Structures are given as C-alpha cells and as structure tokens.
Amino acid sequence: SPFVSKTKDKIMLKPSEIREIKQNVDIPVIVVGGVNLDNVEQVLSIGIDGVAVHQALFEPPDIEQNVRRLGVKISKLRETG
C-alpha cells in the first residue's frame, strides 16, 4: 500500500512501484492498507483493479454511511475514469 494504517506502520510500495507491477502482471492488482474516502481517488488513479478497505468503513459514528459514501465515490470514479 502507498499509505500507512493502524496495522501497517510503513509504506510498502510507492505509487510508481504499484503502477509498474500493474503493467507487468496479468492478474488483478488490489491495494490493501490505509485506503479511505480522502485518498481512494489517488489510489484508483494509479490504474489498479480495486481496493481492500477495513478501517475506513468501521470508523464511528455510522458504519452504514461510511460504506455507502465510499461505494458512491468509487462508483463515480469508475464512471469518469
């Protein structure tokens, strides 16, 4: 992931490294770790196939709203991108 999270205290791959991996493999590339509503656009702009999100969904006060907002944002980004 290009981001730190509560369970990953350092950046594992830079966006340029993720982009290079995507260009050189024939399998889906998923970013895991630190993805949230504020940075999901940056992550998807790398050209990856998807994201795995945990912490951003379970932040208080409303898990259902968090899921909905992230889903709407990802859908809009996929439509325009």
Buried (B, 14 or more C-beta within 10 A) or exposed (E): BBBEBEEEEEBBBEBEEBBEBBEEEEEEBEBBBBBBBEBBEEBBEBEBEBBEBEBBBEEEEEEEEBBEBBEEBBEEBEEEE
